[in-house]
Amino acid sequence: MTQRLPETEGEPHADPDDGRATSAVITPKGVTALKATAPLYLAKIEEHFTRHLTNAEQRAIAIGLAKVIAAHDKPLSPEV
């Protein structure tokens, strides 16, 4: 997957703890592209996902995903 990233938007980095894995690190140009496309992306999440859930269901999903993220001692993207 990291081979498919445009070099200006992401850089592959070998995982120091697992030689089989490679992580993608977003570049400053990638952050700019992400911010530019975020409104459309978020609108589509609302259209296809969020609007079909109650507030309580959304909170339950958020709590569950926060536990998964917390279990992985690394931040997803410190630049965003």
Buried (B, 14 or more C-beta within 10 A) or exposed (E): EBEEBEEEBBBEEEEEEEEEEEBBBBBEEBBEBBEEEEEEEEEEEEEEEEEEEEEEEEEEEEEEEEEEEEEEEEEEEEEE
